[in-house]
Amino acid sequence: MYKILFVIAGLLLSGAAICQQLNIIPQPVQAKRLTGDFKLSKNTVIAVRYEEDKKTALYLNGYLQQVYGFSLDIDKQESKNYIRLSTKNGSKGLHKDAYTLEVDKDGVTIEGDTYAGTFYGVQTLIQLFEPYDFSSIISKKNGISVSSLLVPSVSIADYPRFAYRGMHLDVGRHLFPVSFIKKYIDYIALHKMNFFHWHLTEDQGWRIQINKYPKLTEVGAFRNGTIVGPFPGNGNDNQRYGGFYTQDEVKEIVAYATSRHITVVPEIEMPGHASAAIASYPFLSCFPDRKTVIPKNSSKLSDQQQANGRVKLVQETWGVFDDVFCAGNDSVFTFLEGVIDEVLTLFSSKYIHIGGDESPKTHWKECPKCQARMKSEGLKDEHELQSWFVQKMEKYLNSKGRTLIGWDEILEGGLAPNAVVMSWRGEEGGIAAANQQHPVIMTPQSPIYFDHSQTKNEDSVTIGGYNPIEKVYAYEPIPKELPPQNAQYILGAQANVWTEYMEYPSKVEYMIFPRMSALSEVLWSPKETKNWPNFERRLQVQKKRYGLWGANYSKPSITTAIVPTKAADGVQWQLQNNAKRGAIIFTSPQGKIIVFNGDSASVTINSPGTYTAWIADGDQNLTPGNAGTYTKLSTPVEQTFSFNKATGKSIRLTAQPDDKYAGQIGAFSLVNGVLSSKGLSNGDWLGWTGDDMVAFIDLGKPETFSKVSVHTLEQKNSWIYAPQWVEVWISKDGKNYLPAGKNSDFVSDTLSMGYITVAFPKQALRYVKVIAKNEGVIPDKQPGAGNKAWLFADEIKVE
């Protein structure tokens, strides 16, 4: 949590300053504002009866000291000026971890059904402290302290909706210091969430000390370089990168989380995502003497090491890799059991996550040992071999009194008897598992992968997708397709934070906030109380708390969207002023300035070039003549438009894209004049798994053209394939189409993007049909073999 450097002396917060509205996130089940207030001062006593409640009192004191500059005495005696923490000493109410919170002029009483319930009551109390921004009235020369806080009188009865309310953090791609891991745990606690899923091993780094296998951290914790820019990268930084957490540090973090009623769930990936382990101990691979394939942009150090005979390397790029743990080698299981034995001494969680996702079967199909294993165990294919692998590890964990969690791929080939499924590839895996009466934790990419973009004009690289906070808040963890009798198997949900493009803590904070606040309400509050306008109002106060915590967060002052014009004569660039003050300043490539004094604006774009918009501060209406003299409230947003005969025209699709990659507003993204420059980081892409793209474009009137191009993407390590071919059909009436041409040549332009262009004799026609053929099922010996391939497109050009 944030430690302020100075606070204000003798400041008494007046009752008039306390907002009559209760700005609590997540929203309590029942909350009533009463008349009057309680004055919390340095003379207030925290009254506790039990040792466990004293830990919560110490936590509250820590928060008061760090944010407001004072702490309170802790005593078993109750007084008139008190914060009383009282747990029912093991008695259970109807709802686990319920609490009540009462505030009157004499003090605060928090009573939890469990110790965790009492702790959650304290989190609510913290949110009753109005989060004043002291920065405007602090004297930097004379640091002084707050003398009192006014707490509004309330009556609150509250409990969580779901038992599992989690946040995940990947430290394999990028490593974060212990201090930030603790801060991340504090964020989880402040949102009444209770699970921290710690992703500790990856292709790009092994992050936990295992004494029995020291090379895991001597070798596997470090990579020789990292790709630069969006995957597949435009170079390598050639910087050795890595590190790990010692067992003492792990114990320290687990104890820290436990004191905040948070369970740390460790993830040790298997059988895939094992490159770092295999680099440490090559015998774990099906082919120990086969060199690691680094797809592109390997570091100079890696090139030199492989030239000198080093076989296995830690991966430097992102994606999915064929080199996985050998399922036919008994020594692999000896190794994994040895790792698990030490992990179990460090973590008290009943859940142990073993991954199980994105494990290609290419090497297993070639490996004599794996094939012999399949024969001896009576397994019909490699999917059943993976199921056998997972079940073997589950039996070992069960023998140690623990429960296995795996990503939804563990369903393939047969689900382990006692496993918990995390459903990330949509909700289908979770529905299937729940219908088999297995516990499920929902983690679908759409909308709760927080590595996906949260605005359409992100100013930094993300992995792709588009999960705005509105979409997160609207999420319902119990799918409507699930029979009501099986809803009980949905334990809850968590947001996943994969860190390929998050090198620093500030970027992690930027990606999780404010979306984490939205998810906390989804998981805690009753479904029927969800109300976006009400949440949005409370969120404005929550953002002030982010400031008190010292947390970075996404605060776009201006957001944009590209939509059709009514006349289909260009595109509309819609601009939204989220600052709620100042004016929107629009600048054309020719230097023309338009000032919009409202909260929104819409500009018709019908010529190519780069357009700019930003928010200017000012107490009076701005005009084009003086717009440049005012302070900018936002970073300028730039958008480059290119035009062709299809830009802004009517378009429809026969097969809808996956909702994770649905463009800015669906099919129109293919004709909005915008080409991606950051790969999938741009929210303009449409993506299909297994399906073809079939688009019908109405040019509005007969136009003369001789070629049609589809801008697409090829990243085979991520299961993304350029179309097998693109075919163009043309029509006068939009009913009867004739073939114009077909082509399969993919011509790269930048990164892994490029065009497939179909050329033909000039035609003067109105209607165009474009088919881009999906690869279908990924072929053998390719990453993701046997799975459906992705096909992506972000623009169709008619010229």
C-alpha positions in Angstrom: 0.0 0.0 0.0 1.0 3.6 -0.6 3.1 5.4 2.1 2.5 9.1 1.9 5.5 11.3 2.5 3.7 14.0 4.4 0.2 14.5 5.8 -1.7 17.5 7.2 -1.5 18.5 10.8 -4.5 19.3 12.8 -6.9 18.7 9.9 -10.4 17.9 11.1 -12.6 16.6 8.3 -16.0 18.3 8.6 -19.3 16.4 8.5 -20.3 18.5 5.6 -17.5 17.0 3.6 -18.7 13.5 4.0 -20.6 12.3 0.9 -24.1 11.2 1.8 -23.8 8.4 -0.8 -21.9 5.3 0.2 -19.2 4.7 -2.4 -18.3 1.2 -1.6 -16.9 -1.3 -4.1 -17.9 -4.1 -4.2 -21.4 -3.0 -3.3 -22.7 -4.6 0.0 -25.7 -6.8 0.0 -27.5 -4.3 2.3 -26.3 -0.9 3.3 -28.2 2.0 4.9 -26.9 5.5 5.6 -28.1 6.7 9.0 -28.0 10.2 10.5 -24.9 11.5 12.1 -21.3 10.5 12.1 -18.6 8.9 14.2 -15.4 11.0 14.8 -12.4 8.7 14.6 -9.5 10.3 16.3 -6.1 9.3 17.7 -7.9 8.5 21.0 -10.1 5.9 19.4 -9.3 2.4 20.6 -9.5 -0.8 18.5 -11.3 -3.3 20.8 -10.6 -7.0 20.1 -11.3 -10.2 22.0 -9.5 -12.8 20.0 -5.9 -13.1 18.8 -7.0 -13.6 15.1 -9.0 -10.4 15.3 -5.9 -8.6 16.7 -4.2 -9.5 13.3 -7.0 -7.6 11.5 -6.6 -4.7 14.0 -2.9 -4.5 13.1 -3.8 -4.5 9.4 -6.2 -1.6 10.0 -3.6 0.3 11.9 -1.1 -0.2 9.1 -3.5 1.3 6.6 -4.3 4.3 8.8 -0.6 4.9 9.4 0.4 4.6 5.8 -2.5 6.7 4.3 -3.5 9.1 7.1 -0.4 9.3 9.3 -1.7 8.0 12.6 -2.5 4.7 14.3 -4.7 3.6 17.2 -4.3 1.7 20.5 -5.4 -1.9 20.5 -7.1 -3.1 23.7 -9.5 -5.8 24.8 -11.5 -3.3 26.8 -14.4 -1.6 25.0 -14.8 2.1 25.4 -17.2 4.8 24.1 -14.8 5.8 21.4 -14.0 2.5 19.7 -13.8 0.3 16.7 -14.9 -3.1 18.0 -13.9 -6.2 16.0 -15.8 -9.3 17.1 -15.9 -12.6 15.4 -18.5 -15.3 16.3 -15.6 -17.6 17.2 -16.3 -20.3 14.7 -20.0 -20.1 14.4 -21.3 -20.2 10.8 -24.1 -18.1 9.4 -26.1 -18.8 6.4 -23.4 -17.3 4.2 -19.8 -18.0 4.7 -17.6 -15.0 5.6 -20.6 -12.8 6.2 -20.2 -9.7 8.4 -22.2 -6.8 9.8 -20.9 -3.3 10.3 -22.7 -0.7 12.5 -21.5 2.9 12.9 -23.1 5.4 15.3 -21.8 8.4 17.3 -20.1 6.2 19.8 -18.1 4.0 17.6 -17.8 1.2 15.0 -18.8 -2.4 15.5 -17.8 -5.1 13.0 -19.0 -8.6 13.6 -17.9 -11.4 11.3 -19.3 -15.0 11.0 -15.6 -15.9 10.5 -12.3 -14.2 11.0 -12.3 -13.6 7.3 -15.7 -12.0 7.5 -14.4 -9.6 10.2 -11.5 -8.7 7.9 -13.9 -8.0 5.0 -15.8 -5.7 7.3 -12.6 -3.7 7.9 -12.2 -3.4 4.1 -15.7 -1.8 4.0 -14.8 0.5 6.9 -11.7 1.7 5.0 -14.0 2.7 2.2 -16.1 4.8 4.6 -13.0 7.0 5.1 -13.5 9.6 2.4 -10.4 9.4 0.1 -9.5 13.1 0.1 -6.8 14.1 -2.3 -4.4 15.8 0.2 -2.0 16.8 -2.6 -3.7 20.2 -3.1 -3.4 21.3 0.5 -0.2 19.6 1.7 2.7 21.7 2.6 5.9 20.1 1.2 8.0 22.0 3.7 6.0 21.2 6.9 4.7 17.6 7.1 1.9 17.4 9.6 -0.7 14.7 10.4 -4.4 14.2 10.2 -6.0 14.5 13.7 -9.3 12.9 13.0 -11.6 11.3 10.4 -15.4 11.4 10.3 -17.1 8.1 9.5 -20.7 8.2 8.4 -23.2 6.3 10.5 -24.3 3.2 8.6 -25.9 -0.2 9.0 -24.4 -2.8 6.7 -25.1 -6.6 6.3 -22.9 -8.2 3.8 -21.5 -11.5 2.4 -19.9 -12.7 -0.8 -21.8 -14.3 -3.7 -18.9 -16.6 -4.8 -16.4 -18.6 -2.7 -13.6 -18.2 -5.2 -12.7 -14.6 -6.1 -9.3 -14.5 -7.6 -6.5 -12.6 -9.4 -3.7 -14.3 -11.3 -0.2 -13.0 -12.0 2.3 -14.4 -14.5 5.9 -13.9 -13.3 7.4 -16.3 -15.9 7.4 -13.8 -18.8 8.4 -10.9 -16.5 9.6 -11.0 -12.9 8.4 -8.6 -10.2 10.0 -7.9 -6.9 8.7 -9.3 -3.6 7.6 -5.8 -2.6 5.3 -5.6 -5.6 3.9 -9.1 -5.1 2.9 -7.9 -1.6 1.4 -4.8 -3.0 -0.5 -6.9 -5.5 -1.8 -9.0 -2.6 -2.9 -5.8 -0.9 -4.9 -4.9 -4.0 -6.6 -8.3 -3.8 -7.4 -7.8 -0.1 -8.8 -4.2 -0.6 -11.3 -5.7 -3.1 -12.5 -8.5 -0.8 -11.0 -11.1 -3.1 -9.4 -14.2 -1.6 -7.3 -16.1 -4.1 -3.9 -15.2 -5.6 -3.0 -17.5 -8.5 0.8 -17.3 -8.8 2.0 -18.5 -12.2 5.6 -19.5 -11.4 7.0 -21.5 -14.3 7.0 -20.8 -18.0 8.9 -21.3 -21.3 10.6 -18.0 -20.6 11.7 -18.5 -17.0 11.5 -20.8 -13.9 10.8 -18.6 -10.9 10.8 -20.7 -7.8 13.8 -22.2 -6.0 13.8 -26.0 -5.8 16.7 -27.3 -3.7 16.6 -30.8 -5.2 17.1 -29.4 -8.7 19.3 -26.3 -8.4 19.7 -25.9 -12.2 16.1 -24.8 -12.4 17.1 -21.5 -11.1 20.8 -21.5 -12.1 19.8 -22.0 -15.8 16.1 -22.0 -16.2 15.5 -18.7 -14.4 17.4 -16.7 -17.0 16.9 -16.1 -20.7 19.5 -14.7 -23.1 17.3 -11.9 -24.5 13.8 -10.9 -25.1 12.0 -10.0 -28.4 11.4 -6.3 -29.0 7.9 -5.1 -29.8 4.7 -7.1 -30.6 5.1 -10.8 -31.4 7.0 -12.1 -33.4 9.1 -9.0 -32.6 11.2 -6.7 -34.7 14.5 -7.6 -33.0 16.0 -8.8 -29.7 17.3 -6.7 -26.9 20.2 -9.1 -26.3 19.9 -8.5 -22.6 20.2 -11.5 -20.2 17.0 -11.4 -18.1 15.7 -13.3 -15.2 15.6 -14.1 -11.5 13.6 -16.2 -9.1 12.0 -16.2 -5.6 13.9 -18.0 -2.9 12.0 -20.4 -0.7 12.3 -17.9 2.2 10.8 -15.2 0.0 8.0 -17.6 -1.0 7.2 -18.4 2.6 7.2 -14.6 3.4 4.7 -13.9 0.6 2.5 -16.8 1.6 2.4 -15.6 5.2 1.7 -12.1 4.1 -1.2 -13.3 2.0 -2.5 -15.5 4.8 -2.6 -12.5 7.2 -5.0 -11.0 4.7 -7.2 -14.1 4.3 -5.9 -14.8 0.8 -4.9 -18.2 -0.4 -1.9 -18.4 -2.7 -2.4 -21.0 -5.4 1.0 -21.9 -7.1 1.1 -23.0 -10.7 3.8 -25.4 -11.9 3.2 -25.9 -15.6 3.1 -29.4 -17.2 3.3 -31.0 -19.6 3.6 -27.9 -21.8 5.2 -24.5 -21.3 8.3 -26.4 -20.0 11.1 -24.9 -22.0 12.9 -23.4 -19.0 12.8 -26.7 -17.1 14.0 -28.6 -20.1 16.8 -26.1 -20.7 17.9 -26.9 -17.1 17.6 -30.6 -17.4 17.4 -31.8 -21.1 16.5 -35.4 -20.1 13.0 -34.1 -19.4 12.5 -33.7 -23.2 11.4 -36.4 -25.6 14.5 -35.4 -27.6 17.3 -34.3 -25.3 19.8 -33.9 -28.1 17.5 -31.8 -30.4 18.3 -28.1 -30.3 15.7 -25.7 -29.0 13.9 -24.0 -31.8 13.7 -20.3 -31.2 11.3 -19.1 -33.8 12.8 -15.7 -34.7 15.0 -12.9 -33.3 17.1 -15.0 -31.0 19.8 -13.2 -29.1 23.4 -13.1 -30.1 24.3 -15.0 -26.9 21.8 -17.8 -27.8 23.2 -18.0 -31.3 26.7 -18.3 -29.9 25.7 -20.9 -27.3 24.0 -23.1 -29.9 26.9 -22.7 -32.3 29.1 -24.0 -29.4 27.0 -27.0 -28.8 24.5 -26.0 -26.1 21.3 -27.8 -27.0 18.5 -26.6 -24.9 17.7 -22.9 -24.2 15.1 -20.8 -22.3 12.8 -19.3 -24.8 13.1 -15.6 -25.7 9.9 -15.1 -27.5 6.2 -15.7 -26.8 4.0 -18.4 -28.1 3.6 -22.2 -27.9 6.5 -24.6 -28.3 6.7 -28.3 -29.2 9.4 -29.2 -26.6 7.3 -30.5 -23.7 7.8 -32.9 -20.8 8.2 -36.5 -22.1 5.2 -38.6 -21.1 7.0 -41.8 -21.8 10.0 -41.2 -19.5 9.6 -42.4 -15.9 12.3 -40.0 -14.7 10.1 -37.1 -15.8 7.6 -38.0 -13.1 10.3 -38.6 -10.5 11.4 -35.0 -11.3 7.9 -33.6 -11.1 7.1 -35.3 -7.9 10.3 -34.0 -6.4 9.3 -30.5 -7.4 5.8 -30.9 -6.1 7.2 -32.2 -2.7 9.1 -29.0 -2.1 6.2 -26.8 -3.4 3.9 -28.4 -0.9 6.1 -27.5 2.0 5.9 -23.8 0.9 2.2 -23.4 0.2 -0.7 -24.2 2.5 -3.3 -24.1 -0.3 -5.4 -27.2 -0.9 -5.3 -26.3 -4.6 -2.2 -26.8 -6.7 -2.4 -25.7 -10.3 -0.5 -27.9 -12.9 -1.4 -25.9 -16.0 -2.2 -28.5 -18.7 -2.8 -25.9 -21.5 -1.3 -25.4 -24.9 0.7 -28.6 -24.9 1.5 -29.6 -28.5 1.5 -33.4 -29.2 4.1 -33.1 -32.0 7.0 -34.6 -30.1 4.8 -37.2 -28.4 3.8 -38.5 -31.8 7.4 -38.9 -32.8 8.7 -40.2 -29.5 9.2 -44.0 -29.2 8.9 -43.8 -25.4 5.6 -41.9 -25.6 4.2 -44.3 -28.2 5.2 -47.2 -26.0 3.5 -45.6 -23.0 0.3 -45.3 -25.1 0.5 -48.9 -26.1 1.1 -50.2 -22.5 -1.6 -48.1 -21.0 -4.2 -48.8 -23.8 -4.4 -45.2 -24.9 -5.9 -44.5 -28.3 -4.3 -41.1 -29.0 -2.0 -38.4 -27.6 -5.0 -36.6 -26.1 -5.6 -39.6 -23.9 -1.9 -39.6 -23.2 -2.2 -36.1 -21.8 -5.2 -37.2 -19.7 -3.2 -40.1 -18.4 -0.3 -37.6 -17.5 -2.7 -35.3 -15.7 -4.4 -38.1 -13.8 -1.0 -39.5 -12.7 -0.1 -36.2 -11.2 -3.5 -35.8 -9.7 -3.2 -39.1 -7.9 0.1 -37.9 -6.5 -1.4 -34.6 -5.3 -4.4 -36.4 -3.8 -2.1 -38.7 -1.9 -0.6 -35.6 -0.3 -4.0 -34.2 0.6 -4.1 -31.6 -2.2 -6.5 -30.9 -5.1 -5.4 -30.4 -8.7 -6.5 -27.4 -10.8 -5.9 -27.4 -14.5 -6.8 -25.2 -17.5 -9.7 -26.6 -19.6 -7.5 -28.6 -21.9 -7.4 -31.2 -19.1 -10.9 -32.2 -20.3 -9.4 -33.5 -23.5 -9.0 -37.3 -23.4 -11.0 -37.6 -20.2 -11.1 -35.5 -17.0 -9.1 -36.5 -13.9 -11.5 -37.7 -11.2 -11.1 -35.0 -8.6 -9.8 -32.1 -10.7 -11.0 -28.5 -10.7 -11.2 -26.9 -14.1 -10.3 -23.3 -15.0 -12.2 -22.5 -18.2 -10.2 -20.0 -20.2 -11.0 -20.7 -23.9 -14.5 -19.3 -23.4 -17.1 -21.0 -21.1 -17.6 -24.3 -23.0 -15.0 -26.1 -20.9 -16.5 -24.9 -17.7 -20.0 -25.9 -18.8 -18.7 -29.4 -19.7 -16.9 -29.8 -16.4 -19.8 -28.5 -14.3 -22.1 -30.9 -16.1 -19.8 -33.7 -15.1 -20.2 -32.4 -11.5 -16.6 -31.1 -11.3 -15.8 -27.7 -9.6 -15.2 -24.9 -12.1 -13.4 -21.5 -11.9 -14.4 -19.3 -14.8 -11.5 -17.4 -16.4 -12.6 -16.7 -20.0 -10.4 -14.6 -22.2 -13.4 -12.5 -23.0 -13.9 -10.5 -20.8 -11.5 -11.2 -17.9 -8.1 -11.5 -19.4 -6.6 -8.3 -18.2 -3.7 -8.5 -20.6 -6.2 -7.6 -23.3 -6.7 -4.0 -24.3 -9.1 -2.0 -22.2 -9.4 1.0 -24.7 -9.4 1.0 -28.5 -6.6 3.5 -28.6 -4.1 1.9 -26.2 -0.8 3.9 -26.2 1.3 0.9 -25.3 1.5 -2.7 -26.6 -0.9 -5.3 -25.4 -1.4 -8.9 -26.5 -4.6 -8.1 -28.3 -8.3 -8.5 -27.7 -10.6 -5.8 -26.3 -12.0 -6.1 -22.8 -13.3 -2.7 -21.6 -14.4 -2.3 -18.1 -18.1 -2.2 -19.1 -17.7 -5.7 -20.6 -16.0 -6.9 -17.4 -18.8 -5.5 -15.2 -21.4 -7.1 -17.4 -19.9 -10.6 -17.0 -22.0 -13.3 -15.4 -19.9 -16.3 -14.1 -22.8 -18.8 -14.2 -23.5 -19.4 -17.9 -27.1 -19.3 -19.0 -26.5 -22.6 -20.8 -25.8 -24.4 -17.6 -28.7 -26.3 -16.0 -29.7 -24.7 -12.7 -28.9 -27.9 -10.7 -25.3 -27.7 -11.8 -24.7 -24.0 -11.1 -23.4 -25.0 -7.7 -20.2 -26.3 -9.3 -19.2 -22.8 -10.4 -16.9 -21.8 -7.5 -16.3 -18.3 -8.9 -14.0 -16.6 -11.3 -10.6 -14.9 -11.6 -8.9 -12.4 -13.9 -5.7 -13.6 -15.6 -2.8 -11.2 -16.0 -0.3 -12.6 -18.5 2.8 -10.4 -18.7 4.4 -10.7 -22.1 4.0 -7.0 -22.5 4.1 -5.9 -18.8 7.7 -5.4 -17.9 7.1 -3.1 -14.9 4.8 -3.0 -11.9 3.3 0.3 -13.2 2.2 -1.5 -16.4 0.6 -4.3 -14.4 -1.3 -1.7 -12.3 -2.4 0.1 -15.5 -3.8 -3.1 -16.9 -5.7 -4.3 -13.8 -7.2 -0.9 -12.7 -10.0 -0.1 -12.8 -11.1 -3.5 -14.3 -10.3 -5.3 -11.1 -12.8 -3.2 -9.2 -15.5 -4.1 -11.7 -14.7 -7.8 -11.3 -14.7 -7.6 -7.5 -18.3 -6.5 -7.7 -19.2 -9.2 -10.1 -17.9 -11.8 -7.7 -19.0 -10.4 -4.4 -22.3 -8.5 -4.9 -25.7 -10.1 -5.6 -26.4 -10.4 -9.3 -29.6 -8.5 -9.1 -28.0 -5.4 -7.6 -25.6 -4.8 -10.5 -26.2 -1.4 -12.0 -23.6 0.1 -14.4 -24.5 3.9 -13.9 -24.4 3.4 -10.1 -21.1 1.5 -10.3 -19.6 4.1 -12.6 -20.5 6.8 -10.0 -18.8 4.9 -7.2 -15.8 4.2 -9.4 -14.9 7.9 -9.5 -14.4 7.8 -5.8 -12.5 4.5 -6.1 -10.1 6.1 -8.5 -9.2 8.6 -5.7 -8.3 5.5 -3.5 -6.0 4.3 -6.2 -4.2 7.6 -5.7 -3.9 7.0 -2.0 -2.5 3.6 -2.6 0.0 4.9 -5.1 -1.4 2.8 -7.8 -1.2 3.5 -11.5 -4.4 3.0 -13.4 -5.9 3.5 -16.9 -7.4 6.9 -17.1 -8.0 7.7 -20.7 -9.2 11.3 -20.9 -10.3 10.7 -24.5 -11.6 7.5 -26.1 -12.5 7.0 -29.7 -14.6 4.8 -32.0 -14.9 4.5 -35.8 -18.4 4.0 -37.2 -20.1 4.2 -40.6 -21.6 7.5 -41.9 -25.3 7.5 -42.8 -24.5 8.1 -46.4 -21.6 5.6 -46.6 -19.4 8.4 -47.9 -16.5 8.0 -45.4 -16.3 7.1 -41.7 -17.3 8.8 -38.5 -14.5 9.3 -35.9 -16.4 9.5 -32.6 -14.6 11.2 -29.7 -15.6 11.0 -26.0 -14.3 13.4 -23.4 -14.0 11.3 -20.2 -12.4 14.1 -18.3 -15.8 15.8 -18.0 -14.2 19.2 -18.3 -12.4 21.2 -20.9 -13.0 20.8 -24.6 -12.1 18.3 -27.3 -9.6 19.7 -29.8 -9.6 18.0 -33.2 -6.8 18.6 -35.8 -6.8 17.5 -39.4 -3.7 16.6 -41.4 -4.0 19.9 -43.1 -3.9 21.7 -39.7 -7.6 22.6 -39.5 -8.7 22.9 -35.8 -12.2 22.2 -34.6 -13.2 22.8 -31.0 -16.0 20.8 -29.4 -17.1 22.1 -26.0 -19.4 19.2 -25.1 -18.5 15.8 -23.8 -18.6 14.1 -27.2 -18.0 14.8 -30.8 -18.3 13.1 -34.2 -16.2 14.1 -37.2 -16.7 12.8 -40.7 -13.4 11.6 -42.3 -13.3 11.2 -46.0 -9.7 11.7 -47.0 -6.5 9.9 -45.9 -4.0 11.1 -43.4 -3.3 11.3 -39.7 -5.9 13.0 -37.5 -5.4 14.1 -33.9 -7.6 14.7 -30.9 -6.9 15.8 -27.3 -8.6 17.5 -24.3 -7.7 21.1 -23.5 -8.3 22.7 -20.1 -10.1 26.0 -19.7 -12.8 27.7 -17.6 -14.5 29.2 -20.6 -15.5 28.0 -24.0 -12.5 27.5 -26.2 -12.3 28.6 -29.9 -10.0 27.4 -32.7 -8.0 30.6 -32.3 -7.0 30.1 -28.7 -7.1 26.3 -28.4 -3.3 26.0 -28.4 -2.9 28.3 -25.4 -4.6 26.0 -22.9 -3.1 23.1 -20.9 -3.6 19.6 -22.4 -5.5 17.3 -20.1 -4.8 14.2 -22.2 -2.1 12.7 -24.3 -3.1 13.3 -27.9 -4.8 10.4 -29.7 -3.7 9.9 -33.3 -5.5 7.9 -35.9 -4.2 7.3 -39.4 -6.8 6.6 -42.1 -6.2 5.2 -45.6 -9.0 5.1 -48.2 -9.9 2.8 -51.0 -13.2 2.1 -52.9 -14.5 -0.1 -50.0 -13.8 2.3 -47.2 -16.9 3.3 -45.3 -19.1 1.0 -47.4 -21.8 -1.5 -46.2 -20.4 -4.9 -45.3 -21.8 -8.1 -43.9 -20.4 -11.5 -42.8 -21.8 -15.0 -43.1 -19.8 -16.3 -40.1 -19.4 -14.0 -37.1 -15.9 -13.7 -35.6 -15.0 -14.9 -32.2 -16.2 -12.4 -29.5 -12.6 -12.0 -28.3 -11.6 -10.6 -31.6 -14.7 -8.9 -33.0 -13.2 -5.6 -34.2 -14.2 -2.2 -33.1 -17.8 -2.6 -34.2 -17.9 -6.0 -36.0 -17.7 -6.3 -39.8 -17.3 -2.6 -40.4 -13.8 -2.8 -39.0 -12.8 -4.5 -42.3 -13.7 -1.3 -44.3 -13.1 1.5 -41.7 -9.8 2.7 -43.3 -7.6 1.6 -40.4 -4.6 -0.7 -40.8 -3.0 -2.2 -37.7 0.5 -1.2 -36.8 1.0 -3.2 -33.6 -0.2 -6.6 -34.6 -3.1 -7.9 -32.4 -2.6 -5.1 -30.0 -4.9 -3.1 -32.2 -8.5 -3.7 -31.4 -9.5 -3.6 -35.0 -8.8 -7.2 -35.8 -11.5 -9.8 -36.5 -10.6 -13.4 -35.8 -12.2 -16.8 -36.6 -11.3 -20.2 -35.2 -11.8 -22.9 -37.8 -14.3 -20.8 -39.9 -13.7 -19.0 -43.2 -14.2 -15.3 -43.5 -16.9 -14.6 -46.1 -17.7 -10.9 -46.6 -20.2 -9.2 -48.9 -19.4 -5.5 -49.7 -21.8 -3.1 -51.3 -19.8 -0.3 -52.9 -23.0 1.8 -53.2 -22.8 2.3 -56.9 -20.8 0.7 -59.8 -17.1 1.3 -59.3 -14.2 0.4 -61.5 -11.6 -1.8 -59.8 -9.1 -4.5 -60.7 -7.8 -6.0 -57.4 -9.0 -6.9 -53.9 -6.6 -7.3 -51.0 -7.1 -8.8 -47.5 -4.8 -7.6 -44.8 -4.1 -10.6 -42.6 -1.7 -12.2 -40.1 0.5 -15.2 -39.7 1.9 -16.4 -36.4 2.0 -20.1 -36.5 3.5 -20.4 -33.0 0.3 -18.8 -31.7 -1.9 -21.1 -34.0 -2.6 -18.2 -36.3 -2.4 -19.0 -40.0 -2.7 -16.8 -43.1 -5.7 -17.8 -45.3 -5.0 -20.8 -47.5 -6.3 -18.6 -50.3 -8.4 -15.6 -50.9 -11.1 -15.8 -53.6 -13.1 -12.8 -55.0 -16.5 -12.9 -56.6 -18.3 -9.9 -58.3 -21.9 -9.0 -59.0 -24.0 -6.3 -60.6 -27.1 -7.0 -58.5 -25.9 -8.5 -55.3 -27.6 -11.8 -56.1 -25.8 -13.4 -58.9 -22.0 -13.6 -58.4 -19.3 -14.6 -60.8 -15.7 -15.6 -59.9 -13.1 -12.9 -60.5 -9.9 -14.6 -59.2 -8.1 -16.5 -56.5 -4.7 -16.2 -54.9 -2.7 -17.8 -52.0 0.4 -15.6 -52.0 1.0 -14.0 -48.6 3.1 -10.9 -49.0 4.5 -9.6 -45.6 4.5 -5.9 -44.9 5.5 -5.5 -41.2 5.9 -7.8 -38.2 3.9 -10.9 -39.1 1.2 -9.0 -41.0 0.7 -8.9 -44.8 -1.6 -9.0 -47.7 -3.1 -11.6 -50.0 -4.1 -9.8 -53.2 -6.4 -11.0 -56.0 -5.9 -9.2 -59.3 -8.1 -9.4 -62.4 -9.1 -7.4 -65.4 -10.8 -4.1 -64.6 -14.5 -4.3 -63.8 -17.2 -1.7 -63.2 -19.5 -3.4 -60.6 -21.2 -2.6 -57.3 -21.0 -5.8 -55.3 -18.0 -7.8 -54.1 -17.8 -11.1 -52.3 -14.5 -12.0 -50.5 -13.7 -15.5 -49.2 -10.6 -16.1 -47.0 -10.1 -19.8 -46.5 -9.2 -20.9 -43.0 -6.4 -23.4 -42.5 -8.9 -25.5 -40.6 -7.2 -28.0 -38.4 -3.6 -27.3 -37.6 -1.4 -29.9 -39.4 0.9 -32.4 -37.7 4.3 -31.2 -36.5 3.1 -27.6 -36.1 2.4 -25.9 -32.8 -1.1 -26.7 -31.7 -1.4 -29.6 -34.1 -5.0 -31.0 -34.1 -6.6 -27.8 -32.9 -8.6 -25.3 -35.0 -6.5 -22.6 -36.6 -7.1 -18.9 -36.1 -7.7 -16.7 -39.2 -7.4 -12.9 -38.7 -8.2 -9.9 -40.9 -8.4 -6.2 -40.2 -9.0 -4.6 -43.6 -10.3 -5.4 -47.1 -9.1 -3.1 -49.9 -10.9 -2.7 -53.2 -8.7 -0.8 -55.8 
